[in-house]
Amino acid sequence: MSDEKIKQFISDMSYWQKLNLMIAHYMITTKQSREECYESALDNVTDDANVEYALESMINIGPIIDNAGKRHE
């Protein structure tokens, strides 16, 4: 996805969609609790550059490996 398309996609999102994206991003990429992820998302959701980074990170994350070593795609 091109940078321009990502920027347009982010600009078309509602505040709540951006917030949910940011919460999911922090929950996947950090070891914070859900409450801490929510607080981090609230701190960063108003900056579209942070939301763009979160979206690109989520798109490019690839397969997830759980603690048991089983691969989920």
ChimeraX attribute file (.defattr): number of C-alpha atoms within 10 A of each C-alpha:
attribute: neighborCount
match mode: 1-to-1
recipient: residues
	/A:1	7
	/A:2	7
	/A:3	10
	/A:4	9
	/A:5	10
	/A:6	16
	/A:7	14
	/A:8	12
	/A:9	12
	/A:10	18
	/A:11	14
	/A:12	11
	/A:13	11
	/A:14	9
	/A:15	13
	/A:16	10
	/A:17	13
	/A:18	26
	/A:19	21
	/A:20	15
	/A:21	19
	/A:22	27
	/A:23	22
	/A:24	18
	/A:25	19
	/A:26	21
	/A:27	17
	/A:28	14
	/A:29	13
	/A:30	10
	/A:31	10
	/A:32	13
	/A:33	11
	/A:34	13
	/A:35	11
	/A:36	15
	/A:37	21
	/A:38	18
	/A:39	13
	/A:40	16
	/A:41	22
	/A:42	15
	/A:43	12
	/A:44	15
	/A:45	20
	/A:46	13
	/A:47	10
	/A:48	14
	/A:49	13
	/A:50	15
	/A:51	23
	/A:52	21
	/A:53	14
	/A:54	20
	/A:55	20
	/A:56	14
	/A:57	13
	/A:58	16
	/A:59	10
	/A:60	9
	/A:61	11
	/A:62	10
	/A:63	9
	/A:64	12
	/A:65	11
	/A:66	9
	/A:67	7
	/A:68	6
	/A:69	8
	/A:70	9
	/A:71	10
	/A:72	9
	/A:73	7
